[in-house]
Amino acid sequence: MSAKIISGTEIAKQIREELKKEIKELKKRHGVTPGLATILVGDDPASKVYVGQKEKSCNNLGIYSEKINLPGDISEKELLSLIEKLNKNSRIHGILVQLPLPKQINESRVIYAIDPAKDVDGFHPVNVGKMVVREKCFLPCTPHGILELLARSGVQTEGAEVVVVGRSNIVGKPVLNLMLQKRPTGNATVTLCHTRTKDLVFHTKRADILIVATGHPKTVTGDMVKEGVVVIDVGVNRIGKTPEGKAILVGDVDFESVKEKAAAITPVPGGVGPMTIVMLMKNTVEAARNSIVE
Ligand code: GUN
């Protein structure tokens, strides 16, 4: 069997078309232009690319964007005071601080400083807590993007054995929570595996849906999965450069061997990545809508 490719690029395009209509409507009926501030501290090449993609997506959709680049040696106090200003800025509905941050800055304190109503990443503990108990909140972009990929590809999750590999706050833990909930793309039996899991292959072989977010290439190979599995590869690993100087990207899954057994699989690039960005846009539009006092 050779797998169906689940194209995040295509699905993200559909969602962008839906968002364009919503943004036009917000401007016409309420005079509101959604606004996103992105903060990049330092010059990590991968982070630079991600923030650049987010800004480009804003421009493409008609979302106002402020890109703030700060030197890598900025103090935590300076960053917190910038966030305070953005919290009060009525043109800005969403604030995104690109992670990871340099060592001298405490990430938790920074996330806590963002007004939960502008936390379009869904990282603030208020939003995380609301997500867990299923109250209205901003869902974190990558897990939300994964749910949309599954839903829009017609993958049934109810009663499915979902195995997640990787326990990060950004992907593993939220995806576990969302997929076990009684929601359309949920109602699954979810197992979360991590670096101390005794027998990883035992779990990956049982999976109907396998979500891999370990941050390491080839964590999962063809011999570790069953025939007909649906595989979502969250990883983006830079393993070198082409002669033209372009980064060579691979996921956390060994695409070539796994695609021979899977029913469907996301590619890297062009799978989860574009979904993360479009869900950020969706959250920013929602934040703008929430700011309207009727
Ligand atoms: N670093 C890696 N992924 C993300 C993300 O989704 N949001 C932010 N702010 N930083 C990240």
Boltz pocket constraint, residues with backbone or C-beta under 6 A from the ligand:
constraints:
  - pocket:
      binder: B
      contacts: [[A, 96], [A, 97], [A, 98], [A, 99], [A, 100], [A, 121], [A, 141], [A, 142], [A, 170], [A, 276]]
      max_distance: 6.0
